[in-house]
Amino acid sequence: MPNWDKDISKAMSTMHAQWSAAKTYIKKKLGIQNSISIMPFWSYGTPDTLYLQGRVLKDEGIALQEENAPLWENILNMYRRFETDELPGVEVRLSVGEQQHLVTTDQKGFFKTELQLDQHLGSDRLWHPVQVELSSDKYSHRFETTIGEVIVVSEQAEFGIISDIDDTIVHTAANQLFKMIYLAYLGNERTRRPFAGVSQFYEGLQQGASGEAGNPIFYVSSSAWNMYDLFAKFMNLNQIPQGPILLRGIELSLSNLLSFDHESHKLEHIRPILERFPDLNFVLIGDTGQKDAEIYHRVAQEYPGRILAIYLRDVTPQDGDRQKYLESLGASLHQQGIEFLAFPHTMKAAHHAAKQGWISKSTLDQILW
């Protein structure tokens, strides 16, 4: 059987490489130099160890969009997000207080490192600044020093939260391909709409029953890293609590898209979180539409006694087979002492969390239906 998908993928990759080379050549001949965008991702750590990530790209000029921006502007911005000019092999300097650390970007312009701190970070704040800049003078006229942020999980934390994004906090119709493409890729950060009550519920979870817990929220999605800036802007605009956003690398490959394994990708991000915070239990939040139920069930089996609850937004109420599976899964989890709830609206999950003592009851008065 011919590997048509691999042949098409190879052709697409070749075209992409040739186009990138042509753009670089033309800009060089014309003397055009893009400014450089250093994009530190919201990261996380402990008072003595930070796990920092980010990316270095040529600035594509993606601006914050208005809600009524014309379709062509949204499409152009999305094209710019995916048609990136990465800066591989450049040295990035990360500064936390007086301590500095150097890391080199990979072939896609990403940097990722573990930083052991000489002095522990205090628990007086949840987020701490990290100064990010390129170490070489070669690029000094093309970038500005950037300040990233890292959430530091302290002993005050009561539990952690791991949440999906699409169809969990924002409606994207992930099970309806063409509608999903329209909502996710042809709109912008202002046209996306969070589900009612998400902001207040997640804020309640972060504050915990005491109101001062500083529980960390980790957002794990199967969307591409190229969408990072859109997610971050969307969360800020809608006052959804900030947290590390962990996405996936994407290749310009049809075979990669056809064979993508949601479960493997999400587990690659979830496992390190649980292993880096061995004394912290977790609430897992997703939706019933794709593989969150199966993924979270596997996490519960791999880390017994660590999962407090699995909350799934029910976006498949008409799917009888899926509902039967969820009922069976819920019964199995309850036998293991794990709370399970497939909820039609945020308020139901909030009531359940308040009953368990995970959020304050005063939070319920703030949640919108």
Backbone torsions as a table, in degrees:
resi	resn	phi	psi	omega
1	MET	NA	126.3	-177.1
2	PRO	-65.7	142.2	178.3
3	ASN	-87.8	69.6	-175.0
4	TRP	-62.7	-35.1	-178.9
5	ASP	-67.2	-37.1	178.2
6	LYS	-69.3	-37.2	178.5
7	ASP	-64.2	-44.0	179.2
8	ILE	-65.2	-41.7	179.9
9	SER	-61.6	-41.3	179.7
10	LYS	-63.8	-41.1	179.5
11	ALA	-65.6	-41.4	178.9
12	MET	-63.7	-41.3	179.8
13	SER	-65.1	-40.0	178.5
14	THR	-63.9	-44.6	178.8
15	MET	-62.2	-41.5	-179.7
16	HIS	-62.8	-44.5	-179.5
17	ALA	-64.1	-41.6	179.9
18	GLN	-65.9	-40.4	179.3
19	TRP	-65.1	-42.9	179.2
20	SER	-63.2	-41.7	178.8
21	ALA	-64.3	-40.5	179.8
22	ALA	-64.3	-43.4	178.8
23	LYS	-60.7	-44.0	-179.4
24	THR	-62.8	-42.7	-179.0
25	TYR	-64.0	-45.8	-178.1
26	ILE	-64.3	-44.5	179.7
27	LYS	-63.4	-37.2	179.3
28	LYS	-65.6	-42.9	179.7
29	LYS	-64.2	-36.2	-178.8
30	LEU	-86.4	-4.2	179.7
31	GLY	73.9	24.1	-178.9
32	ILE	-90.5	127.2	176.5
33	GLN	-126.6	114.7	175.7
34	ASN	-65.8	145.9	168.3
35	SER	-68.7	162.5	-175.3
36	ILE	-103.4	135.2	178.6
37	SER	-105.0	116.7	174.1
38	ILE	-99.2	116.9	-174.1
39	MET	-113.7	91.0	174.6
40	PRO	-75.0	127.3	178.2
41	PHE	-80.7	147.9	172.0
42	TRP	-56.5	123.0	-173.7
43	SER	-119.7	-174.7	-176.5
44	TYR	-146.3	167.8	178.3
45	GLY	179.1	-168.9	177.3
46	THR	-115.9	174.2	179.5
47	PRO	-58.0	-19.9	-178.7
48	ASP	-119.9	-4.7	180.0
49	THR	-142.2	129.3	178.8
50	LEU	-115.5	141.3	177.0
51	TYR	-114.0	99.9	-168.6
52	LEU	-107.0	141.4	179.9
53	GLN	-139.5	159.1	174.9
54	GLY	178.7	-170.2	-177.3
55	ARG	-150.9	149.5	177.8
56	VAL	-121.7	122.5	-176.2
57	LEU	-136.5	162.0	166.3
58	LYS	-73.7	135.6	-175.0
59	ASP	-65.2	121.7	-179.0
60	GLU	-93.0	-0.8	176.5
61	GLY	72.5	35.8	178.4
62	ILE	-81.2	118.6	-176.2
63	ALA	-105.2	157.5	174.0
64	LEU	-61.9	129.3	-173.8
65	GLN	-95.7	152.1	170.7
66	GLU	-83.7	155.3	-177.3
67	GLU	-60.0	-36.4	-177.7
68	ASN	-95.4	23.6	178.2
69	ALA	-59.3	140.8	179.5
70	PRO	-63.9	152.6	-176.9
71	LEU	-54.5	-40.3	-176.4
72	TRP	-63.5	-30.9	177.9
73	GLU	-70.3	-40.1	177.3
74	ASN	-63.3	-42.6	179.7
75	ILE	-64.9	-41.1	179.5
76	LEU	-63.3	-43.2	178.2
77	ASN	-63.3	-40.7	179.9
78	MET	-66.0	-38.8	176.5
79	TYR	-60.4	-43.6	179.9
80	ARG	-62.9	-34.7	179.5
81	ARG	-64.0	-37.0	-174.8
82	PHE	-96.4	-23.3	176.8
83	GLU	-94.5	66.4	-173.4
84	THR	-90.5	153.9	171.6
85	ASP	-112.0	99.0	-175.4
86	GLU	-78.9	158.7	173.6
87	LEU	-114.4	91.6	179.2
88	PRO	-80.8	153.4	172.5
89	GLY	69.0	20.9	176.8
90	VAL	-101.6	147.5	-175.8
91	GLU	-90.8	128.9	-179.2
92	VAL	-110.5	133.4	177.7
93	ARG	-101.8	124.2	178.4
94	LEU	-109.6	128.1	-177.8
95	SER	-123.4	125.6	174.9
96	VAL	-122.0	107.6	-172.6
97	GLY	62.3	-127.3	179.4
98	GLU	-89.8	-7.7	-176.2
99	GLN	-88.3	135.9	179.3
100	GLN	-121.5	152.1	-177.7
101	HIS	-146.4	137.2	179.9
102	LEU	-108.0	139.0	177.9
103	VAL	-143.3	148.4	-176.7
104	THR	-108.9	137.6	180.0
105	THR	-71.5	150.1	178.1
106	ASP	-86.7	-168.7	-175.1
107	GLN	-63.8	-21.2	178.6
108	LYS	-101.4	10.0	177.8
109	GLY	83.6	4.9	-179.2
110	PHE	-84.0	148.4	167.2
111	PHE	-127.8	147.3	-176.7
112	LYS	-153.6	129.0	-176.4
113	THR	-155.5	159.2	174.1
114	GLU	-110.3	123.5	-175.2
115	LEU	-114.3	114.9	175.0
116	GLN	-84.9	125.0	-174.1
117	LEU	-88.7	140.2	176.3
118	ASP	-73.7	-34.4	178.3
119	GLN	-123.7	131.4	-178.5
120	HIS	-64.9	142.4	175.3
121	LEU	-80.1	141.4	-177.9
122	GLY	-76.4	166.5	-179.9
123	SER	-100.3	20.1	-179.0
124	ASP	-76.1	-13.4	178.4
125	ARG	-144.6	156.5	-178.8
126	LEU	-83.2	-39.5	-177.7
127	TRP	-111.8	140.4	179.9
128	HIS	-122.7	145.4	-179.1
129	PRO	-81.0	148.0	173.6
130	VAL	-131.1	122.0	178.3
131	GLN	-82.3	130.9	-175.7
132	VAL	-126.6	127.7	178.7
133	GLU	-154.7	162.3	174.6
134	LEU	-81.8	140.8	-174.7
135	SER	-83.2	-21.3	-175.8
136	SER	-84.1	137.8	175.3
137	ASP	-69.2	-16.1	-178.4
138	LYS	-56.5	-34.1	-175.6
139	TYR	-107.6	8.1	-169.4
140	SER	-59.9	-27.6	-178.8
141	HIS	-87.1	-0.6	-173.2
142	ARG	-116.4	3.3	178.9
143	PHE	-147.5	159.7	173.1
144	GLU	-114.5	144.8	176.8
145	THR	-57.3	135.7	-176.3
146	THR	-113.8	147.4	176.3
147	ILE	-107.1	116.8	174.3
148	GLY	-94.9	176.1	-179.4
149	GLU	-134.8	143.3	178.9
150	VAL	-132.4	131.0	177.4
151	ILE	-85.8	128.9	-178.1
152	VAL	-106.9	117.9	-177.6
153	VAL	-84.4	118.2	-177.1
154	SER	-104.7	179.0	179.5
155	GLU	-69.0	-13.4	179.5
156	GLN	-73.7	-20.1	-177.1
157	ALA	-61.9	133.1	-179.5
158	GLU	-88.9	-33.3	177.1
159	PHE	-167.4	170.6	175.7
160	GLY	-111.8	162.8	178.6
161	ILE	-126.4	131.7	173.1
162	ILE	-118.4	122.4	-173.8
163	SER	-130.2	141.4	167.6
164	ASP	-73.5	172.7	178.8
165	ILE	-114.7	-64.4	-175.3
166	ASP	-66.1	127.4	-178.1
167	ASP	63.5	13.0	173.7
168	THR	-115.6	-51.3	174.2
169	ILE	-110.1	-19.8	179.4
170	VAL	-136.4	137.9	-178.6
171	HIS	-75.6	121.5	178.4
172	THR	-133.4	0.8	178.0
173	ALA	52.0	52.0	-174.5
174	ALA	-60.7	-21.2	179.5
175	ASN	-90.1	-3.4	178.6
176	GLN	-118.4	98.4	-166.5
177	LEU	-51.7	-54.2	-173.4
178	PHE	-70.4	-37.0	176.7
179	LYS	-66.8	-38.1	178.6
180	MET	-63.4	-42.8	179.3
181	ILE	-61.1	-42.3	-179.5
182	TYR	-64.4	-48.3	-176.2
183	LEU	-69.0	-41.1	-172.1
184	ALA	-85.9	-32.2	-170.6
185	TYR	-116.1	-16.1	-177.6
186	LEU	-108.1	3.6	175.3
187	GLY	-108.3	-157.0	177.2
188	ASN	-146.1	-171.5	-175.0
189	GLU	-65.3	-22.2	-179.8
190	ARG	-90.6	-26.8	-179.4
191	THR	-80.5	-20.4	176.5
192	ARG	-69.7	141.4	-177.0
193	ARG	-122.0	124.8	174.6
194	PRO	-73.9	155.1	172.7
195	PHE	-65.2	147.5	-179.1
196	ALA	-56.7	134.1	174.3
197	GLY	85.5	-5.8	-176.2
198	VAL	-61.5	-47.0	-177.3
199	SER	-57.1	-49.0	-176.9
200	GLN	-69.5	-38.8	-179.9
201	PHE	-64.9	-47.0	-179.2
202	TYR	-67.6	-35.3	175.2
203	GLU	-63.0	-40.5	177.3
204	GLY	-63.6	-40.9	178.2
205	LEU	-64.6	-40.3	179.9
206	GLN	-66.1	-38.9	-179.4
207	GLN	-76.0	-26.2	-179.4
208	GLY	70.9	-178.1	-177.6
209	ALA	-64.5	-31.7	-178.4
210	SER	-76.6	-20.3	-176.3
211	GLY	84.1	-4.3	-177.1
212	GLU	-135.2	20.5	-172.2
213	ALA	-70.5	-36.2	-175.3
214	GLY	66.5	41.8	179.5
215	ASN	-67.9	129.0	-177.0
216	PRO	-75.9	141.5	175.1
217	ILE	-114.6	128.0	178.2
218	PHE	-114.3	126.7	179.2
219	TYR	-101.4	116.9	-177.9
220	VAL	-117.8	118.9	-175.3
221	SER	-134.0	157.5	176.1
222	SER	-89.0	2.8	175.4
223	SER	-70.0	162.3	-176.0
224	ALA	-79.5	152.7	176.1
225	TRP	-56.4	-26.5	179.7
226	ASN	-60.4	-19.4	-178.9
227	MET	-91.9	2.9	-172.2
228	TYR	-55.7	-48.4	-175.3
229	ASP	-63.3	-34.7	179.7
230	LEU	-65.8	-44.3	178.7
231	PHE	-62.6	-44.1	-178.4
232	ALA	-63.3	-43.4	178.3
233	LYS	-64.5	-42.3	179.5
234	PHE	-59.1	-44.5	-179.0
235	MET	-66.3	-41.5	179.0
236	ASN	-65.3	-42.5	-178.9
237	LEU	-64.1	-33.0	-175.8
238	ASN	-103.0	11.5	175.7
239	GLN	55.4	37.2	173.6
240	ILE	-86.7	129.4	-174.3
241	PRO	-50.7	134.8	179.9
242	GLN	-66.6	145.0	176.7
243	GLY	-165.6	159.6	176.8
244	PRO	-53.8	132.0	178.2
245	ILE	-107.4	114.7	-174.7
246	LEU	-110.6	111.5	-173.8
247	LEU	-114.9	-164.4	-176.9
248	ARG	-122.9	150.4	172.5
249	GLY	-73.6	150.2	-178.8
250	ILE	-133.2	134.6	175.5
251	GLU	-103.0	149.0	175.3
252	LEU	-77.5	74.2	-171.0
253	SER	-144.9	123.3	177.8
254	LEU	-65.4	-40.5	-179.6
255	SER	-64.4	-35.0	177.3
256	ASN	-63.6	-42.7	-179.2
257	LEU	-68.1	-39.0	-176.9
258	LEU	-72.2	-29.2	-173.7
259	SER	-106.9	10.5	-174.5
260	PHE	-60.8	134.1	-177.6
261	ASP	-108.0	102.2	-179.0
262	HIS	-58.8	-41.0	-174.6
263	GLU	-63.4	-49.4	-178.8
264	SER	-61.1	-43.1	-178.8
265	HIS	-61.4	-49.6	-176.6
266	LYS	-66.9	-38.0	178.9
267	LEU	-64.5	-31.9	178.1
268	GLU	-62.3	-29.1	177.9
269	HIS	-91.0	-36.9	-174.2
270	ILE	-72.8	-43.0	-176.9
271	ARG	-57.0	-47.9	179.5
272	PRO	-60.4	-33.4	179.4
273	ILE	-62.3	-48.4	-179.3
274	LEU	-66.5	-34.0	-178.3
275	GLU	-76.3	-29.1	179.8
276	ARG	-81.2	-16.5	178.1
277	PHE	-127.1	67.9	-172.8
278	PRO	-64.8	-20.0	-178.5
279	ASP	-95.9	5.6	-175.9
280	LEU	-110.9	130.0	172.7
281	ASN	-89.4	165.0	-170.8
282	PHE	-134.6	149.7	167.4
283	VAL	-107.3	128.1	-178.2
284	LEU	-107.2	129.9	-177.0
285	ILE	-125.6	130.0	178.8
286	GLY	-153.1	-148.2	178.0
287	ASP	-140.8	167.4	-175.6
288	THR	-86.7	-2.0	-169.7
289	GLY	-76.8	-37.3	-175.7
290	GLN	-115.1	-111.1	-173.8
291	LYS	-118.7	12.8	-176.5
292	ASP	-59.9	-40.0	-179.4
293	ALA	-59.9	-47.1	-178.9
294	GLU	-67.6	-40.8	-178.9
295	ILE	-65.1	-47.2	-177.7
296	TYR	-68.5	-34.2	175.8
297	HIS	-62.0	-41.1	178.7
298	ARG	-65.4	-40.9	177.3
299	VAL	-59.2	-41.9	-179.8
300	ALA	-63.1	-34.6	179.3
301	GLN	-74.9	-36.4	-177.8
302	GLU	-75.4	-27.1	-177.6
303	TYR	-126.2	69.7	-177.1
304	PRO	-60.4	137.7	178.7
305	GLY	81.3	0.0	-175.9
306	ARG	-102.7	-15.8	-175.4
307	ILE	-104.2	117.9	179.7
308	LEU	-78.3	-42.9	-175.1
309	ALA	-158.4	155.3	171.3
310	ILE	-123.0	115.9	177.0
311	TYR	-107.4	128.8	178.5
312	LEU	-126.3	121.4	174.0
313	ARG	-68.5	126.4	-174.2
314	ASP	-84.3	99.0	178.4
315	VAL	-105.9	9.6	179.3
316	THR	-129.4	48.9	-175.0
317	PRO	-65.6	-23.0	-177.9
318	GLN	-90.8	-4.6	-177.9
319	ASP	-90.2	99.0	-175.5
320	GLY	-60.7	-43.5	-179.1
321	ASP	-64.3	-39.4	-179.9
322	ARG	-66.8	-39.6	179.9
323	GLN	-64.5	-38.5	177.7
324	LYS	-64.7	-40.4	178.4
325	TYR	-62.6	-43.2	-178.8
326	LEU	-64.6	-38.2	177.0
327	GLU	-62.5	-43.8	179.1
328	SER	-65.1	-41.9	179.3
329	LEU	-63.3	-43.8	-179.6
330	GLY	-60.6	-41.9	179.5
331	ALA	-63.5	-41.0	179.3
332	SER	-64.7	-42.5	-178.9
333	LEU	-67.9	-39.3	179.1
334	HIS	-61.7	-34.8	177.8
335	GLN	-64.6	-25.2	179.3
336	GLN	-92.6	3.7	179.0
337	GLY	81.3	20.2	-179.8
338	ILE	-106.7	126.1	177.2
339	GLU	-70.1	139.8	179.4
340	PHE	-137.3	134.3	179.4
341	LEU	-149.3	123.6	168.7
342	ALA	-97.4	112.6	-170.3
343	PHE	-113.1	138.9	179.6
344	PRO	-80.5	-25.2	179.5
345	HIS	-148.2	158.1	-171.3
346	THR	-59.6	-36.5	-176.1
347	MET	-58.5	-36.8	-179.3
348	LYS	-64.3	-41.8	177.3
349	ALA	-65.3	-39.3	-179.5
350	ALA	-64.3	-43.0	177.6
351	HIS	-60.0	-42.4	180.0
352	HIS	-63.4	-44.7	-179.0
353	ALA	-64.1	-38.2	178.3
354	ALA	-65.6	-39.4	179.1
355	LYS	-63.0	-34.5	179.6
356	GLN	-80.1	-9.8	-178.8
357	GLY	82.9	23.7	-178.9
358	TRP	-94.1	-22.9	173.0
359	ILE	-132.0	158.3	179.4
360	SER	-75.0	148.4	179.9
361	LYS	-65.9	-23.7	177.1
362	SER	-65.7	-23.3	178.5
363	THR	-63.5	-32.8	-177.1
364	LEU	-60.2	-33.8	-178.7
365	ASP	-68.8	-18.4	-176.6
366	GLN	-96.0	-11.6	-174.2
367	ILE	-83.3	131.6	-179.9
368	LEU	-89.0	144.4	176.5
369	TRP	-78.6	NA	NA
